[in-house]
Amino acid sequence: MSPQSRTAAKTPVPGKAARRKPAARRSRIPYTKEEIREIFRRFSIQRPEPKGELEHVNPFTLVVAVALSAQATDAGVNKATRALFAVADTPEKMLALGEDKVRDYIKTIGLYRNKAKNVIALSRKLVDEFGGEVPRTEKELVTLPGVGRKTANVVMSMAFGVPTLAVDTHVFRIGNRLNIAPGKTPDEVEAAFLRIIPEEYLFHAHHWLILHGRYCCKARKPECERCVIADICKSPEKTVDVPAPLVELPAQIV
């Protein structure tokens, strides 16, 4: 091949590179497709209709609640937002309330000063650019102050029924601890889970994983004796090989 031919062969097709998405980081995992399907099948029996635990009354209050939940517990956010949402459940009402009063309502939540600024700023943007309505796409949602990819995924799923996977601290931990969806960043863990979760289980998957991490596969010490997938789990931290009885849990009170 002549030097000219080699140069031509390396020349990218105009526009093609721009359309190509970066390759996701891939790791070989120690689970078969059948084992992964069985994991989510058991979760579906244990919690047929899982729910998020942040209290909200509409898409706007959901956006605010999820944004406030960064580095805070759902219980702590709910305690603060019950009174806030009783007087400001739309972006217009939130703007009328003002940053100082919003700050007073949420001062028990970590980083409350900056979060109050974001709540007012996102309310202003919703009114000015979206007619007071919460947008339905990730591209638009992440333009709102204080809203990142995780918050956008939660809102799309819970408010608009879009099957997405929100990677919070629990999902991130499970992906890596079980070596089922390993990754160094939330985006890598999200991509890894999306490659393996059977389509029929995708809509509820992030709630199953969050609740499993919150109540069973806990951060400090996993409660393996209560785990319905203990026989399948390949975590080096596992202490039990016999799964807990697979029964439907009581309905969540949210």
Backbone hydrogen bonds, N-H to C=O, Kabsch-Sander energy under -0.5 kcal/mol:
donor,donor_aa,acceptor,acceptor_aa,energy
6,R,2,S,-2.4
7,T,3,P,-2.1
8,A,4,Q,-2.1
9,A,5,S,-2.3
10,K,6,R,-1.3
11,T,7,T,-0.8
11,T,8,A,-0.7
16,K,13,V,-1.9
17,A,13,V,-0.7
19,R,15,G,-1.0
19,R,16,K,-0.5
20,R,16,K,-1.1
36,I,32,T,-2.2
37,R,33,K,-2.4
38,E,34,E,-2.0
39,I,35,E,-2.1
40,F,36,I,-1.9
41,R,37,R,-2.1
42,R,38,E,-2.2
43,F,39,I,-2.0
44,S,40,F,-2.1
45,I,41,R,-1.3
46,Q,42,R,-2.6
47,R,43,F,-2.7
55,E,53,E,-0.5
62,L,58,N,-1.9
63,V,59,P,-2.4
64,V,60,F,-2.3
65,A,61,T,-2.5
66,V,62,L,-2.7
67,A,63,V,-2.3
68,L,64,V,-2.3
69,S,65,A,-1.1
70,A,67,A,-0.9
72,A,69,S,-2.0
77,V,73,T,-2.2
78,N,74,D,-2.9
79,K,75,A,-1.9
80,A,76,G,-1.3
81,T,77,V,-2.7
82,R,78,N,-1.7
84,L,80,A,-1.1
85,F,81,T,-3.4
86,A,82,R,-0.9
87,V,83,A,-0.7
87,V,84,L,-1.1
88,A,84,L,-1.6
94,M,90,T,-2.1
95,L,91,P,-2.2
96,A,92,E,-2.0
97,L,93,K,-1.7
98,G,94,M,-1.8
102,V,98,G,-2.2
103,R,99,E,-2.6
104,D,100,D,-1.6
105,Y,101,K,-1.8
106,I,102,V,-1.8
107,K,104,D,-0.6
109,I,106,I,-2.3
112,Y,109,I,-1.1
115,K,111,L,-2.2
116,A,112,Y,-2.3
117,K,113,R,-1.6
118,N,114,N,-2.1
119,V,115,K,-2.5
120,I,116,A,-2.0
121,A,117,K,-2.6
122,L,118,N,-3.3
123,S,119,V,-1.9
124,R,120,I,-2.4
125,K,121,A,-2.2
126,L,122,L,-2.4
127,V,123,S,-2.1
128,D,124,R,-2.9
129,E,125,K,-2.9
130,F,125,K,-0.7
130,F,126,L,-1.3
131,G,127,V,-0.5
132,G,126,L,-3.1
133,E,130,F,-1.9
141,L,137,T,-2.7
142,V,138,E,-2.5
143,T,140,E,-1.3
144,L,141,L,-2.0
147,V,144,L,-2.1
148,G,146,G,-0.6
152,A,148,G,-2.5
153,N,149,R,-2.5
154,V,150,K,-2.3
155,V,151,T,-2.5
156,M,152,A,-2.7
157,S,153,N,-2.1
158,M,154,V,-3.1
159,A,155,V,-2.3
160,F,155,V,-0.9
160,F,156,M,-0.7
161,G,157,S,-1.3
162,V,156,M,-2.6
164,T,162,V,-1.3
167,V,165,L,-0.6
168,D,166,A,-0.9
172,F,168,D,-2.5
173,R,169,T,-1.9
174,I,170,H,-2.5
175,G,171,V,-2.5
176,N,172,F,-1.6
177,R,173,R,-3.7
178,L,174,I,-2.2
180,I,174,I,-0.5
180,I,175,G,-0.9
181,A,175,G,-2.2
189,V,185,T,-2.2
190,E,186,P,-2.7
191,A,187,D,-2.4
192,A,188,E,-2.2
193,F,189,V,-2.6
194,L,190,E,-2.6
195,R,191,A,-1.2
196,I,192,A,-0.8
196,I,193,F,-1.0
197,I,193,F,-2.6
201,Y,198,P,-2.0
202,L,198,P,-0.6
202,L,199,E,-1.2
205,A,201,Y,-0.9
205,A,202,L,-0.5
206,H,202,L,-0.6
207,H,204,H,-0.5
208,W,204,H,-2.3
209,L,205,A,-2.5
210,I,206,H,-2.2
211,L,207,H,-2.8
212,H,208,W,-2.3
213,G,209,L,-2.2
214,R,210,I,-2.3
215,Y,211,L,-2.3
216,C,212,H,-1.9
217,C,212,H,-3.0
218,K,216,C,-2.0
223,E,216,C,-3.1
224,C,222,P,-1.4
226,R,223,E,-2.1
227,C,224,C,-1.6
230,A,227,C,-1.0
232,I,229,I,-1.0
233,C,229,I,-2.7
238,K,235,S,-1.5
244,A,227,C,-2.7
247,V,245,P,-1.3
249,L,46,Q,-2.8
254,V,252,Q,-0.7
